Amino acid sequence: MAGTRNRVGQDVGTDDGSRRMGESQRSVERVECPSAADQCPSAEETDLLQRWNALATGFRELTDELLAEAQREVGLPPSSLEVLCFLVASPDQAAPMRLLAQTLGFSTAGTTGVVDRLADAGLVERRPSSSDRRVTYAVLTPLGRETATTAAKVFADAVRRRVVEPLGEEGFVSFTRAFVTLGIVDMDEACPEPAESS
């Protein structure tokens, strides 16, 4: 059977595998909880988990769709685009490898692989830290800066159309402040103060 593909063109499994997964999920749904109430989630807990799962799935799918727009423009996979867009917005357009992994949620090996591919394409280069020999920076090259700028513009336009405009500016600010309240992001990064007019 031919493999299926997700929105960014990655193989995600076979038709047979998808059917087996669906059958497995249905079999799980048919399992009844034991009679003891404390061995099963309550109706309120189940509803809360279902709503959270819907939010998490929706956020991942939206992010994939936004990255797919940039991918069509520059022809790079989403993981590479995330690295480039992060670097182009970083001080000196450079960042320690460990920071890339932590911020983007990549494993150390995954980050190394992505940076290796970008370096082979001439988009980034590695530079040792001048103050700590254990630290290596990923730095945009001139070609990388040009590519990252193009990708960032496409991605920002997609965020504007798909998120900011439907929510409205105030709604988007409330959305970002929710992440600040949860301690997920920094206030200065999520909600910067507007520049004062002269």
N, CA, C and O of each residue as an XYZ file, in Angstrom:
792
protein
N       0.839     -1.203      0.000
C       0.000      0.000      0.000
C       0.871      1.249      0.000
O       1.952      1.260      0.587
N       0.403      2.283     -0.650
C       1.171      3.526     -0.679
C       1.088      4.217      0.658
O       0.070      4.144      1.346
N       2.152      4.882      1.021
C       2.162      5.612      2.281
C       1.367      6.890      2.182
O       1.280      7.497      1.115
N       0.780      7.306      3.306
C       0.088      8.585      3.370
C       1.065      9.654      3.751
O       2.134      9.343      4.276
N       0.736     10.926      3.505
C       1.639     12.040      3.792
C       0.880     13.099      4.546
O      -0.316     13.296      4.334
N       1.602     13.799      5.452
C       0.963     14.865      6.196
C       1.055     16.168      5.421
O       1.457     16.173      4.257
N       0.674     17.301      6.076
C       0.573     18.573      5.362
C       1.917     19.074      4.857
O       1.962     19.843      3.897
N       3.003     18.657      5.477
C       4.312     19.153      5.056
C       5.050     18.109      4.232
O       6.263     18.210      4.045
N       4.325     17.099      3.735
C       4.905     16.163      2.802
C       5.741     15.081      3.428
O       6.570     14.473      2.750
N       5.544     14.819      4.721
C       6.313     13.784      5.371
C       5.500     12.503      5.412
O       4.291     12.542      5.644
N       6.171     11.334      5.182
C       5.470     10.069      5.259
C       5.037      9.811      6.690
O       5.846      9.917      7.612
N       3.782      9.477      6.881
C       3.284      9.240      8.231
C       2.740      7.827      8.410
O       2.267      7.504      9.499
N       2.784      6.987      7.408
C       2.354      5.611      7.608
C       1.673      5.063      6.387
O       1.525      5.768      5.388
N       1.249      3.796      6.448
C       0.561      3.158      5.342
C      -0.922      3.149      5.588
O      -1.383      3.365      6.709
N      -1.677      2.894      4.522
C      -3.121      2.795      4.667
C      -3.480      1.676      5.636
O      -4.368      1.832      6.475
N      -2.769      0.522      5.512
C      -3.042     -0.587      6.412
C      -2.737     -0.206      7.853
O      -3.482     -0.546      8.772
N      -1.604      0.520      8.037
C      -1.230      0.933      9.381
C      -2.256      1.873      9.971
O      -2.562      1.800     11.161
N      -2.801      2.776      9.125
C      -3.811      3.712      9.615
C      -5.055      2.967     10.054
O      -5.657      3.295     11.077
N      -5.450      1.940      9.262
C      -6.629      1.183      9.628
C      -6.401      0.422     10.921
O      -7.282      0.358     11.779
N      -5.201     -0.161     11.055
C      -4.920     -0.886     12.292
C      -4.956      0.036     13.493
O      -5.427     -0.338     14.567
N      -4.441      1.272     13.296
C      -4.469      2.224     14.402
C      -5.905      2.554     14.769
O      -6.253      2.594     15.949
N      -6.735      2.789     13.772
C      -8.126      3.111     14.039
C      -8.833      1.982     14.740
O      -9.618      2.223     15.657
N      -8.568      0.710     14.319
C      -9.195     -0.433     14.968
C      -8.748     -0.530     16.415
O      -9.540     -0.851     17.302
N      -7.450     -0.244     16.651
C      -6.931     -0.297     18.010
C      -7.600      0.743     18.884
O      -7.943      0.466     20.034
N      -7.792      1.963     18.335
C      -8.436      3.009     19.110
C      -9.871      2.645     19.442
O     -10.343      2.890     20.553
N     -10.575      2.048     18.455
C     -11.958      1.677     18.713
C     -12.045      0.608     19.786
O     -12.961      0.618     20.608
N     -11.064     -0.343     19.779
C     -11.079     -1.396     20.788
C     -10.846     -0.813     22.166
O     -11.420     -1.289     23.146
N     -10.001      0.223     22.257
C      -9.776      0.868     23.543
C     -11.037      1.558     24.018
O     -11.364      1.521     25.204
N     -11.753      2.192     23.087
C     -12.962      2.914     23.467
C     -14.041      1.981     24.004
O     -14.892      2.409     24.783
N     -14.018      0.708     23.596
C     -15.044     -0.221     24.039
C     -14.766     -0.786     25.429
O     -15.644     -1.400     26.035
N     -13.544     -0.581     25.940
C     -13.211     -1.106     27.254
C     -13.971     -0.346     28.327
O     -13.945      0.884     28.366
N     -14.644     -1.083     29.192
C     -15.412     -0.463     30.264
C     -14.555     -0.360     31.516
O     -13.704     -1.210     31.779
N     -14.799      0.705     32.286
C     -14.039      0.899     33.507
C     -14.509     -0.072     34.587
O     -15.670     -0.482     34.585
N     -13.629     -0.440     35.502
C     -14.053     -1.241     36.651
C     -15.109     -0.504     37.451
O     -15.316      0.697     37.272
N     -15.760     -1.216     38.316
C     -16.863     -0.609     39.061
C     -16.392      0.437     40.054
O     -17.128      1.376     40.360
N     -15.179      0.290     40.560
C     -14.682      1.257     41.542
C     -14.510      2.624     40.886
O     -13.815      2.753     39.879
N     -15.142      3.637     41.458
C     -15.140      4.971     40.854
C     -13.750      5.566     40.773
O     -13.451      6.301     39.832
N     -12.883      5.261     41.749
C     -11.567      5.887     41.766
C     -10.611      5.270     40.750
O      -9.474      5.725     40.632
N     -11.052      4.227     40.001
C     -10.207      3.623     38.993
C     -10.453      4.173     37.596
O      -9.803      3.742     36.644
N     -11.369      5.105     37.457
C     -11.689      5.699     36.160
C     -11.786      7.212     36.295
O     -12.170      7.707     37.354
N     -11.444      7.964     35.234
C     -11.657      9.411     35.283
C     -13.144      9.724     35.421
O     -13.991      9.020     34.872
N     -13.445     10.770     36.147
C     -14.838     11.205     36.251
C     -15.266     11.825     34.926
O     -14.436     12.064     34.049
N     -16.554     12.082     34.784
C     -17.066     12.724     33.568
C     -16.430     14.099     33.393
O     -16.122     14.500     32.270
N     -16.234     14.821     34.490
C     -15.607     16.140     34.416
C     -14.153     16.034     33.985
O     -13.687     16.833     33.173
N     -13.431     15.052     34.521
C     -12.030     14.865     34.141
C     -11.901     14.446     32.682
O     -11.016     14.917     31.968
N     -12.788     13.559     32.245
C     -12.765     13.128     30.847
C     -13.020     14.294     29.912
O     -12.347     14.440     28.892
N     -13.997     15.127     30.262
C     -14.300     16.298     29.430
C     -13.114     17.246     29.380
O     -12.786     17.780     28.320
N     -12.468     17.460     30.523
C     -11.308     18.349     30.583
C     -10.175     17.815     29.711
O      -9.546     18.576     28.976
N      -9.911     16.508     29.789
C      -8.846     15.907     28.988
C      -9.157     15.988     27.499
O      -8.264     16.247     26.692
N     -10.414     15.769     27.130
C     -10.794     15.836     25.721
C     -10.616     17.252     25.173
O     -10.144     17.443     24.052
N     -10.999     18.232     25.979
C     -10.828     19.618     25.524
C      -9.348     19.976     25.406
O      -8.942     20.659     24.466
N      -8.538     19.506     26.374
C      -7.104     19.787     26.305
C      -6.481     19.119     25.092
O      -5.672     19.731     24.395
N      -6.849     17.862     24.830
C      -6.318     17.164     23.663
C      -6.694     17.878     22.374
O      -5.890     17.951     21.445
N      -7.915     18.407     22.314
C      -8.348     19.138     21.121
C      -7.509     20.399     20.934
O      -7.115     20.726     19.815
N      -7.234     21.110     22.037
C      -6.406     22.316     21.950
C      -4.992     21.978     21.506
O      -4.438     22.648     20.633
N      -4.398     20.937     22.102
C      -3.028     20.563     21.768
C      -2.928     20.126     20.306
O      -1.994     20.505     19.600
N      -3.896     19.329     19.860
C      -3.895     18.872     18.469
C      -4.077     20.042     17.515
O      -3.382     20.143     16.504
N      -5.017     20.924     17.841
C      -5.272     22.080     16.980
C      -4.066     22.989     16.871
O      -3.771     23.502     15.791
N      -3.360     23.198     17.982
C      -2.189     24.074     17.950
C      -1.086     23.464     17.094
O      -0.435     24.167     16.322
N      -0.875     22.147     17.233
C       0.147     21.482     16.416
C      -0.217     21.552     14.930
O       0.643     21.814     14.089
N      -1.490     21.320     14.611
C      -1.896     21.332     13.210
C      -1.774     22.740     12.620
O      -1.353     22.902     11.475
N      -2.144     23.758     13.410
C      -2.027     25.132     12.933
C      -0.559     25.479     12.679
O      -0.232     26.087     11.660
N       0.325     25.094     13.605
C       1.752     25.362     13.423
C       2.274     24.667     12.177
O       3.052     25.248     11.420
N       1.852     23.420     11.956
C       2.271     22.688     10.755
C       1.816     23.410      9.489
O       2.566     23.496      8.516
N       0.585     23.928      9.502
C       0.062     24.619      8.321
C       0.814     25.922      8.062
O       1.090     26.264      6.912
N       1.145     26.647      9.128
C       1.895     27.889      8.971
C       3.291     27.614      8.419
O       3.764     28.323      7.531
N       3.941     26.589      8.945
C       5.275     26.229      8.454
C       5.214     25.723      7.016
O       6.148     25.933      6.242
N       4.113     25.056      6.657
C       3.982     24.542      5.294
C       3.946     25.674      4.274
O       4.441     25.515      3.158
N       3.365     26.814      4.643
C       3.354     27.960      3.724
C       4.775     28.444      3.458
O       5.139     28.729      2.317
N       5.579     28.534      4.523
C       6.980     28.942      4.343
C       7.758     27.881      3.583
O       8.644     28.202      2.791
N       7.430     26.617      3.823
C       8.118     25.531      3.120
C       7.887     25.627      1.610
O       8.814     25.426      0.825
N       6.670     25.929      1.211
C       6.381     26.049     -0.222
C       7.157     27.195     -0.850
O       7.487     27.149     -2.035
N       7.448     28.220     -0.065
C       8.135     29.391     -0.587
C       9.639     29.160     -0.733
O      10.230     29.561     -1.736
N      10.261     28.522      0.252
C      11.721     28.391      0.247
C      12.201     26.960      0.031
O      13.392     26.738     -0.185
N      11.292     25.984      0.086
C      11.669     24.612     -0.228
C      12.471     23.891      0.831
O      13.176     22.931      0.520
N      12.382     24.333      2.088
C      13.086     23.664      3.182
C      12.089     22.997      4.118
O      10.962     23.473      4.247
N      12.475     21.904      4.775
C      11.564     21.232      5.706
C      11.295     22.084      6.938
O      12.080     22.977      7.259
N      10.184     21.812      7.636
C       9.793     22.630      8.792
C      10.869     22.769      9.860
O      11.047     23.855     10.411
N      11.592     21.688     10.167
C      12.618     21.778     11.212
C      13.701     22.784     10.844
O      14.178     23.527     11.701
N      14.090     22.810      9.570
C      15.095     23.775      9.115
C      14.536     25.195      9.170
O      15.244     26.133      9.536
N      13.276     25.346      8.808
C      12.653     26.669      8.843
C      12.578     27.200     10.262
O      12.800     28.390     10.488
N      12.269     26.342     11.218
C      12.204     26.778     12.610
C      13.558     27.289     13.083
O      13.634     28.303     13.777
N      14.624     26.590     12.710
C      15.964     27.025     13.101
C      16.302     28.365     12.453
O      16.795     29.270     13.126
N      16.043     28.498     11.156
C      16.369     29.739     10.458
C      15.582     30.916     11.021
O      16.146     31.988     11.243
N      14.286     30.726     11.252
C      13.464     31.820     11.772
C      13.880     32.201     13.187
O      13.786     33.366     13.572
N      14.340     31.219     13.965
C      14.827     31.522     15.311
C      16.120     32.323     15.240
O      16.281     33.312     15.955
N      17.035     31.902     14.382
C      18.324     32.577     14.284
C      18.191     33.993     13.747
O      18.879     34.900     14.218
N      17.316     34.197     12.765
C      17.221     35.518     12.152
C      16.664     36.550     13.135
O      16.876     37.751     12.968
N      15.946     36.072     14.170
C      15.400     36.987     15.179
C      16.268     37.047     16.434
O      15.917     37.739     17.390
N      17.396     36.333     16.446
C      18.282     36.295     17.616
C      19.354     37.378     17.529
O      19.691     37.826     16.434
N      19.892     37.803     18.670
C      20.993     38.770     18.651
C      22.165     38.247     17.820
O      22.587     37.101     17.978
N      22.680     39.092     16.942
C      23.786     38.725     16.050
C      23.435     37.562     15.132
O      24.314     36.984     14.492
N      22.146     37.216     15.066
C      21.668     36.120     14.207
C      22.469     34.851     14.453
O      22.892     34.161     13.525
N      22.664     34.568     15.743
C      23.415     33.396     16.180
C      22.833     32.911     17.498
O      22.228     33.678     18.246
N      23.027     31.623     17.770
C      22.535     31.069     19.033
C      23.331     29.818     19.370
O      23.748     29.091     18.468
N      23.550     29.552     20.675
C      24.211     28.315     21.072
C      23.374     27.106     20.647
O      22.145     27.173     20.643
N      24.022     26.028     20.298
C      23.320     24.825     19.879
C      22.355     24.346     20.969
O      21.240     23.917     20.673
N      22.786     24.421     22.213
C      21.929     23.958     23.309
C      20.665     24.805     23.406
O      19.587     24.277     23.678
N      20.784     26.106     23.189
C      19.612     26.977     23.235
C      18.638     26.645     22.106
O      17.423     26.665     22.300
N      19.176     26.344     20.937
C      18.317     25.927     19.829
C      17.501     24.698     20.214
O      16.292     24.651     19.985
N      18.163     23.713     20.794
C      17.484     22.479     21.181
C      16.410     22.750     22.228
O      15.294     22.241     22.123
N      16.743     23.550     23.239
C      15.797     23.828     24.316
C      14.600     24.627     23.822
O      13.461     24.311     24.165
N      14.845     25.649     23.026
C      13.771     26.533     22.594
C      12.846     25.863     21.593
O      11.629     26.034     21.663
N      13.406     25.107     20.668
C      12.603     24.503     19.607
C      12.095     23.117     19.970
O      11.319     22.527     19.217
N      12.519     22.589     21.110
C      12.029     21.289     21.539
C      12.646     20.123     20.790
O      12.064     19.039     20.745
N      13.823     20.331     20.200
C      14.519     19.259     19.487
C      15.425     18.510     20.462
O      15.855     19.059     21.477
N      15.703     17.260     20.143
C      16.729     16.535     20.887
C      18.102     17.078     20.481
O      18.231     17.768     19.469
N      19.117     16.763     21.274
C      20.468     17.201     20.925
C      20.891     16.634     19.572
O      21.450     17.344     18.735
N      20.615     15.338     19.371
C      20.959     14.720     18.093
C      20.150     15.324     16.949
O      20.668     15.529     15.851
N      18.877     15.606     17.217
C      18.041     16.212     16.176
C      18.527     17.592     15.790
O      18.553     17.937     14.608
N      18.917     18.392     16.786
C      19.439     19.729     16.503
C      20.722     19.647     15.686
O      20.910     20.404     14.733
N      21.601     18.725     16.064
C      22.850     18.543     15.326
C      22.571     18.172     13.880
O      23.221     18.689     12.971
N      21.617     17.288     13.659
C      21.283     16.871     12.304
C      20.746     18.006     11.457
O      21.130     18.155     10.297
N      19.852     18.815     12.035
C      19.279     19.941     11.290
C      20.366     20.950     10.935
O      20.442     21.414      9.797
N      21.211     21.289     11.920
C      22.282     22.257     11.671
C      23.277     21.709     10.663
O      23.795     22.459      9.836
N      23.551     20.406     10.721
C      24.447     19.795      9.727
C      23.906     20.005      8.314
O      24.656     20.373      7.409
N      22.615     19.773      8.124
C      22.016     19.923      6.794
C      22.027     21.387      6.345
O      22.264     21.682      5.173
N      21.769     22.291      7.281
C      21.807     23.712      6.936
C      23.229     24.158      6.611
O      23.435     24.983      5.721
N      24.202     23.619      7.325
C      25.606     23.957      7.049
C      26.017     23.420      5.680
O      26.718     24.096      4.928
N      25.576     22.199      5.360
C      25.900     21.626      4.048
C      25.293     22.462      2.918
O      25.841     22.522      1.818
N      24.158     23.103      3.199
C      23.501     23.938      2.187
C      24.068     25.355      2.155
O      23.646     26.180      1.345
N      25.038     25.636      3.050
C      25.641     26.962      3.078
C      24.799     28.019      3.757
O      24.998     29.213      3.534
N      23.846     27.584      4.594
C      22.926     28.538      5.233
C      23.354     28.923      6.645
O      23.020     30.009      7.117
N      24.082     28.055      7.313
C      24.612     28.374      8.644
C      26.047     27.876      8.726
O      26.496     27.068      7.913
N      26.745     28.377      9.719
C      28.076     27.868     10.028
C      28.214     27.774     11.534
O      27.531     28.475     12.281
N      29.102     26.904     11.968
C      29.362     26.744     13.399
C      30.558     27.605     13.799
O      31.558     27.688     13.086
N      30.422     28.245     14.968
C      31.534     29.035     15.499
C      31.684     28.728     16.979
O      30.691     28.708     17.707
N      32.911     28.487     17.438
C      33.113     28.252     18.870
C      32.937     29.556     19.654
O      33.208     30.644     19.147
N      32.485     29.421     20.880
C      32.356     30.589     21.747
C      33.733     31.124     22.108
O      34.668     30.358     22.342
N      33.845     32.435     22.149
C      35.135     33.050     22.502
C      35.409     32.962     23.990
O      36.545     33.151     24.425
N      34.372     32.673     24.782
C      34.543     32.646     26.233
C      34.431     31.250     26.840
O      34.843     31.033     27.979
N      33.876     30.304     26.083
C      33.683     28.958     26.625
C      33.862     27.952     25.484
O      33.022     27.867     24.589
N      34.947     27.202     25.522
C      35.257     26.285     24.436
C      34.240     25.157     24.306
O      34.173     24.492     23.272
N      33.441     24.941     25.365
C      32.452     23.877     25.317
C      31.210     24.281     24.525
O      30.401     23.429     24.158
N      31.062     25.568     24.266
C      29.850     26.085     23.609
C      30.119     26.337     22.133
O      31.121     26.950     21.766
N      29.212     25.856     21.294
C      29.286     26.089     19.855
C      28.029     26.841     19.410
O      26.912     26.497     19.794
N      28.239     27.867     18.598
C      27.129     28.666     18.091
C      26.776     28.250     16.662
O      27.650     27.894     15.871
N      25.492     28.302     16.351
C      25.033     28.223     14.965
C      24.795     29.656     14.502
O      24.065     30.407     15.149
N      25.408     30.035     13.388
C      25.371     31.416     12.910
C      24.899     31.439     11.457
O      25.342     30.631     10.641
N      24.003     32.363     11.144
C      23.542     32.489      9.766
C      24.650     33.003      8.863
O      25.387     33.916      9.235
N      24.766     32.430      7.698
C      25.643     32.965      6.656
C      24.857     34.029      5.881
O      23.648     34.152      6.077
N      25.509     34.793      5.013
C      24.746     35.756      4.197
C      23.608     35.091      3.416
O      22.511     35.645      3.341
N      23.854     33.909      2.834
C      22.791     33.203      2.129
C      21.711     32.740      3.098
O      20.520     32.783      2.790
N      22.146     32.296      4.273
C      21.184     31.882      5.286
C      20.318     33.035      5.750
O      19.119     32.869      5.976
N      20.936     34.227      5.894
C      20.185     35.412      6.305
C      19.119     35.764      5.264
O      17.989     36.106      5.614
N      19.485     35.677      3.991
C      18.528     35.977      2.923
C      17.381     34.965      2.919
O      16.213     35.336      2.801
N      17.732     33.679      3.051
C      16.716     32.632      3.059
C      15.824     32.743      4.293
O      14.605     32.602      4.201
N      16.439     32.996      5.443
C      15.672     33.108      6.690
C      14.739     34.306      6.655
O      13.618     34.232      7.159
N      15.182     35.399      6.071
C      14.337     36.593      5.979
C      13.109     36.312      5.118
O      11.997     36.710      5.467
N      13.311     35.629      4.000
C      12.189     35.263      3.136
C      11.210     34.369      3.885
O      10.002     34.602      3.857
N      11.739     33.332      4.564
C      10.889     32.402      5.306
C      10.149     33.116      6.431
O       8.966     32.865      6.659
N      10.852     34.010      7.139
C      10.235     34.723      8.257
C       9.102     35.624      7.784
O       8.074     35.727      8.454
N       9.275     36.273      6.647
C       8.217     37.136      6.111
C       6.985     36.322      5.741
O       5.858     36.729      6.025
N       7.199     35.172      5.105
C       6.072     34.316      4.729
C       5.374     33.789      5.975
O       4.145     33.778      6.050
N       6.165     33.352      6.953
C       5.588     32.803      8.178
C       4.817     33.881      8.946
O       3.714     33.633      9.433
N       5.400     35.071      9.052
C       4.731     36.162      9.763
C       3.426     36.549      9.068
O       2.424     36.827      9.727
N       3.445     36.566      7.737
C       2.220     36.881      7.005
C       1.154     35.822      7.253
O      -0.025     36.149      7.387
N       1.559     34.555      7.315
C       0.611     33.479      7.585
C       0.026     33.604      8.991
O      -1.173     33.404      9.184
N       0.866     33.934      9.972
C       0.375     34.139     11.340
C      -0.607     35.296     11.381
O      -1.630     35.230     12.062
N      -0.294     36.350     10.653
C      -1.168     37.520     10.630
C      -2.548     37.160     10.064
O      -3.581     37.533     10.620
N      -2.536     36.422      8.938
C      -3.804     36.082      8.277
C      -4.593     35.016      9.036
O      -5.814     35.103      9.160
N      -3.868     33.995      9.548
C      -4.541     32.842     10.130
C      -4.863     33.008     11.610
O      -5.755     32.336     12.127
N      -4.141     33.901     12.299
C      -4.309     33.998     13.742
C      -4.708     35.400     14.185
O      -5.751     35.584     14.812
N      -3.874     36.392     13.857
C      -4.089     37.735     14.392
C      -5.384     38.353     13.852
O      -6.178     38.892     14.623
N      -5.601     38.281     12.549
C      -6.802     38.904     11.980
C      -8.091     38.253     12.479
O      -9.017     38.981     12.838
N      -8.205     36.922     12.520
C      -9.440     36.331     13.052
C      -9.683     36.666     14.524
O     -10.823     36.905     14.923
N      -8.614     36.685     15.339
C      -8.773     36.978     16.763
C      -8.919     38.468     17.037
O      -9.524     38.858     18.035
N      -8.367     39.308     16.157
C      -8.274     40.729     16.441
C      -7.030     40.988     17.272
O      -6.531     40.093     17.954
N      -6.530     42.217     17.213
C      -5.293     42.529     17.934
C      -5.443     42.293     19.428
O      -4.548     41.727     20.055
N      -6.578     42.724     20.015
C      -6.772     42.522     21.452
C      -6.894     41.045     21.794
O      -6.376     40.595     22.816
N      -7.581     40.292     20.936
C      -7.704     38.860     21.176
C      -6.370     38.154     21.112
O      -6.106     37.230     21.881
N      -5.521     38.597     20.181
C      -4.200     37.977     20.061
C      -3.342     38.302     21.281
O      -2.605     37.446     21.769
N      -3.436     39.534     21.773
C      -2.696     39.907     22.980
C      -3.173     39.067     24.164
O      -2.357     38.597     24.956
N      -4.498     38.873     24.291
C      -5.026     38.037     25.375
C      -4.538     36.601     25.249
O      -4.222     35.948     26.244
N      -4.481     36.122     24.015
C      -3.992     34.762     23.753
C      -2.547     34.616     24.215
O      -2.208     33.639     24.883
N      -1.692     35.577     23.866
C      -0.283     35.489     24.263
C      -0.110     35.690     25.766
O       0.760     35.074     26.381
N      -0.937     36.551     26.356
C      -0.840     36.771     27.797
C      -1.212     35.510     28.577
O      -0.719     35.295     29.684
N      -2.079     34.680     28.002
C      -2.441     33.428     28.671
C      -1.209     32.546     28.845
O      -1.056     31.891     29.875
N      -0.336     32.525     27.852
C       0.886     31.737     27.952
C       1.842     32.344     28.974
O       2.584     31.623     29.642
N       1.823     33.676     29.096
C       2.638     34.329     30.116
C       2.132     33.944     31.501
O       2.920     33.633     32.393
N       0.806     33.967     31.676
C       0.202     33.614     32.957
C       0.561     32.195     33.369
O       0.777     31.918     34.548
N       0.623     31.298     32.391
C       0.962     29.899     32.672
C       2.463     29.693     32.883
O       2.896     28.591     33.221
N       3.258     30.752     32.683
C       4.700     30.651     32.875
C       5.421     29.965     31.746
O       6.552     29.510     31.916
N       4.773     29.881     30.570
C       5.375     29.187     29.439
C       6.326     30.090     28.667
O       7.368     29.636     28.192
N       5.976     31.366     28.538
C       6.817     32.307     27.810
C       7.088     33.527     28.669
O       6.399     33.772     29.660
N       8.097     34.287     28.280
C       8.492     35.494     28.995
C       7.617     36.665     28.585
O       7.297     36.819     27.407
N       7.229     37.489     29.547
C       6.355     38.625     29.280
C       6.949     39.570     28.245
O       6.240     40.021     27.347
N       8.244     39.878     28.355
C       8.864     40.828     27.425
C       8.862     40.305     26.000
O       8.762     41.088     25.055
N       8.973     38.984     25.830
C       8.984     38.411     24.495
C       7.575     38.320     23.912
O       7.362     38.597     22.732
N       6.613     37.925     24.758
C       5.252     37.699     24.266
C       4.477     38.994     24.112
O       3.695     39.133     23.171
N       4.672     39.933     25.003
C       3.891     41.167     25.002
C       4.817     42.370     25.147
O       4.793     43.027     26.188
N       5.625     42.677     24.149
C       6.533     43.809     24.263
C       5.773     45.124     24.322
O       4.694     45.260     23.746
N       6.345     46.083     25.019
C       5.722     47.399     25.099
C       5.821     48.100     23.753
O       6.863     48.039     23.100
N       4.746     48.769     23.329
C       4.821     49.494     22.055
C       5.819     50.626     22.129
O       5.999     51.235     23.184
N       6.473     50.913     21.009
C       7.461     51.989     20.963
C       6.764     53.333     21.118
O       5.696     53.564     20.553
N       7.393     54.222     21.900
C       6.816     55.538     22.095
C       7.047     56.403     20.875
O       8.134     56.417     20.297
N       6.004     57.124     20.493
C       6.130     58.034     19.353
C       6.818     59.292     19.797
O       6.604     59.770     20.911
N       7.653     59.836     18.919
C       8.421     61.041     19.268
C       7.584     62.276     19.039
O       8.050     63.391     19.274
